[in-house]
Amino acid sequence: MNHSIKMCGPSITQHEKNIILKMMDDGWDSYQYVEEFEERFAKWHDRRFCLMTPCCTHAIHLGLIALGINIGDEVIVPETTWTGSVAPITYTGARPVFCDVEKDNWCLSSDTINTQITSKTKAVIAVDIYGFMPDYMKLEKLCAENNIVIIEDAAEALGSSLRGIRAGKFGLFSVHSFHRTKTITTGEGGALLTDDENFYKRCKFLRDHGRSAEQPYLILEATTKYMPSNLMGAMACAQLDRINELISIKQAIRDRYLSNFEGQDFDFTLTSDNTNFVNGCWATTLVIENEAFNSSSTIKNLAFKGIPLRPFFRPLSSMPAYTNYKNKSNNSNSDWLFKKGITLPSHYELDNNTIDYISDHLLKEIVS
Ligand SMILES: Cc1ncc(COP(=O)(O)O)c(C=O)c1O
């Protein structure tokens, strides 16, 4: 390989450039592109409302403060996720309570959260990790019985669906990320989706300085400001025009990796589909079940060959930022996944030859 292999990154065409240029000419005096995107993105998810935010982390924080999450409350989160799912809980003064994930779909479940529910539990943030989705039907039942709100973090799951329902349709509210590495991107960016009109109105109020609807320069509450720019809105509209194409490219990358690993002499789970579930394949990720396999040495060895691999999400409560929130439960699946999992290059520019090159080198590592 004589070109450098990229881990991930955007797909930018003339279409995005044309829309951005148009925004530059006529888009400084309104939120026209933001509003267009919000309407179309909500519709795409069969949701009633959408609010764009500067990033997904802010969308989560916005939803939590709209819910009134506060000091003394607990919010259950999976060990296996990115800090963006969890840090906003700490901004409110509430306590994140980490629970284990399942070995087969890497997500929390009604079984793993059940032991963590207390009288202080107000919400669960279920994360669609690497595009996989938990069994929301079971989660909904358990949470309804315990009066707990479900929040869906679909930051990694654009294009995934469970029993025909798109990721982003679950929970009182759901969130997406348009970070530069994600399936559709606005550089940084995020969105909150909901079907609840009062909740939407509260989030909209909290997103823009707590202004009075009648008198925009009258401030009713001192709140956050999490407004997106129209520039982000224009980019989001352009990427949304290409959403099906972009998801198909990601799924084709996963399919090529899968065909290279199928039939080989090792057990693995890959970000694949099953009868009830389709994975949007933001980033093809692989868990190798061989006793001897160790992700950190493989990452080092392939880096020498110019192949960038990303480690699986490290259990959050094992990191310095979250040691104060470590609980007594044994989140052993999350520990095991971290040792056995790797994310493979999933950039839009990857061609089949490069995917085969990466697969060959990886296979040598796994079966050696
Ligand atoms: C599962 C998950 N949640 C939240 C976030 C935070 O997204 P953002 O970077 O847009 O704030 C990410 C980002 O990578 C993520 O993967």
The ligand as an ORCA input file, in Angstrom:
! r2SCAN-3c Opt
* xyz 0 1
  C     -21.963      6.965     21.890
  C     -21.569      8.407     21.830
  N     -22.251      9.291     22.553
  C     -21.955     10.596     22.533
  C     -20.925     11.075     21.759
  C     -20.607     12.534     21.791
  O     -20.767     13.120     20.527
  P     -20.190     14.564     20.229
  O     -18.734     14.408     19.963
  O     -20.961     15.004     19.001
  O     -20.480     15.414     21.392
  C     -20.189     10.193     20.963
  C     -19.096     10.703     20.122
  O     -18.254     10.103     19.612
  C     -20.507      8.822     21.002
  O     -19.827      7.934     20.277
*
